Each structure stands twice: as structure tokens, then as C-alpha cells.
């Protein structure tokens, strides 16, 4: 039975929300691959690093890092590593993340994955480690843990649940282990050693979503407690927000402590730096990949749901950021569903230019809420010059973090204003009117040659 139009847009809205792709069935249904260079660079960085190597990975929010890291973890496992991949957001409430509970989470995840994969660890040793991890300064917390385990709870699951949900437990963990960081690190290394001896595999920990932390937390963790965080003698991949690596001091600390360059996932460039405002010669190959992301999400309803020219406009308005592509397409689905609820007799509703304009209006208004005179001036300068007056300006960094500004790379680093935000600048008469697009664009697949032709821009389009 054919779906109603309302069902079509509700289904697409849900499927577009699947981000990142982690479940095998979602990967099978929606995965679109392109640009493997980021994966290759990460693999090389890990393989070439010493046994206690630390890799720092950065990129714009929503450029596909989470799905890429999950894919990276699977590939490294196939290459013989014992990979422990987890999101810090699944372990700790994001506003409460600190270096202590990151290290504590590593210990818990190592033990959990060892148990899950039936790694042989002597029962007595495992119980001793669990007892150590569940011992806090407050006897009430210990009694509570024992009580929950005593009624059939799994201690590792109980600890994880309490760490995620209970601020009192997190505070207790911090009080207990902040003065015992060296002991906590030794426990991490002990668990890693037991895994290594049992499996004959090198341990690799990959921690996702640290790039989504509040800036103040990032500074506290990476600048003030980097020695503790990097202390465990095993390979670990950390993520970090793209905006904070503009900070010379922090970037220097990270490079010095890790001994490696910061790995970065780039944004897809649809236009060259020179053509970014004329928009006469788009990169058709990259546009086609983003269109394929949309096709996969709409599935068999693709032609019924969206006009081809409008689909291409959605891609260009994303600025090359996968999550922005998803954001715009979802808002278009929402607008269609809203129209069908208001006028259920309609039979020809689809995502066209009119629907897209309504969707863009909603997103544009959301962007405008945080803009004042100074930020408008910064954005106007960036639009004209493709670079900020000061890269370490906190306001510029905030705009970069919030995707008002997008960073691009080829043989140089340059910036542009998010395509939707550009309209706000036009309305303030800060930049020229929008140019008419070329009706017959240059078919050159790459108008802005990259010294790394497979530049890893959103290396897996699992939007």
C-alpha cells in the first residue's frame, strides 16, 4: 500500500535524524562513502604512534566525525587492535565532564568491553578492580552500589548509569580519584595489560564527542589537566572542537604532549576560494555525493518528495557540512508535513523552492538570534577577506564553533560565511546582493585542486 504524502515526509524526517550512523542496519541503508583520506590519515597516525600515543582529532560540528570514528574503530579492529570506542556523552552528562571522569570512563569502558567480548581475565583480579572502582570516600555511595548490584544489577552497568545520571555520584568520583589520579591511571594500564595478554592485541581507545564540550570545560581539561589525561600508557584518540585550536597556547600544548599534528576532518568545498561568491563553477562531484545522501534518506519516495533543482539548492546551502544538509532537509520535511496537516486535501505537496524558502527562513531567524553589531562586522570582514582580522578573537571562535563561519582547506586555510547567514548580511546591507547562479556551470569536477585530492572532506557521508 502506497504511503500517504504525510507518511512520506514523516518517514523522511525520522530517517534524516539518524546521525551518526552506528547500527549495522542503518549503515547498510544510508551509508554513502567518499573521500577516504581522513580515515587513512587517522590509521597512519595511530599505526605510526608509539605504544602510548595520543591522537587529537578535530573538525566542524556535524561534518561526520562521529560516524567516521565509528567506522575507523571497526577498521582498526579488523587490522588487529582491541578497540574500545565510546561517546563521552553516553558516560557523563556533558556539562559535568572533567579529566577525572574521562579517565574513570576509560577504565569502566575497558573492563566493560573486555567482559562483553569474553576476554579471559581472572575472576579474582576482575573483582578486585571492580571493588577498587566502586570504592568512594562516602560509605553511603558504596552501600548504594552494593545494594543495586545485590538485587541483580551488573556493577559495570550500575556504575555507568550512576555516572551518567547522578551528580552526587560524579562529585563523589571526582573527590575520591582527583587525588589518586596516578592510581586510577595504573588501574587503566592494568586492565589494558590484561586485555593485551589475553588477546595478544594492542589496545586502542577512541573517545567521541569531547568536541561538543563547552569551551570553559575544554580549557580546563585540555589546557590545565593535559598531563593527567595523556598519562595512561596506551593509544587513545581524543576529539576537540575546531574553534579552540585557534588558541596558540592550547594548540602548542596539544602538539607538544601528543607529539603529533592535530588531525582534522575537512568540510566539502563546493566552490573554490576565488569563486566562492560568484558561484560559477561548483564541484559537481561533491554536490552529487551530497545529493546521494539525500536520495538514500528519502529512498523510494525521492522523486515524489523533492524537486531535483530544489535538492541541489539544499546541498549548496549546507556549505558542505553534512549536519547542515540534514538540518535543512528535515526543516523542509517539517514544513511539508505542516502544510498537509493544515490542508489535508492537497495531493501535490513536495519540497520545492517555496517550501525551501520557508525552511530557510526558520533557520535564518535562528541564526540571527545571536548576532549583534560586532559579530555582523566580523562576518562581513570574513565574507570579503576569507580570513578574520584576528584568528584568536573569541568572537570569531564562537562564530566558527556555531557554524556561522565555515573553515575550508586546500593549499591554504580559508573561511567563508555560512550560506544561510550570508542572507542576514545582505539584509543589513553589509555585502552585495546574491549573484545569479550560472545556468550552465563548468563541469570540471574539482575547480579548486587540492594537494590531497582525496581530501577526506566528510570521509563518510553518513549524515
Order of alpha helices (4+ residues) and beta strands (2+ residues): alpha-alpha-alpha-beta-alpha-beta-alpha-alpha-alpha-alpha-alpha-alpha-beta-alpha-alpha-beta-alpha-beta-alpha-alpha-alpha-alpha-alpha-alpha-alpha-beta-beta-alpha
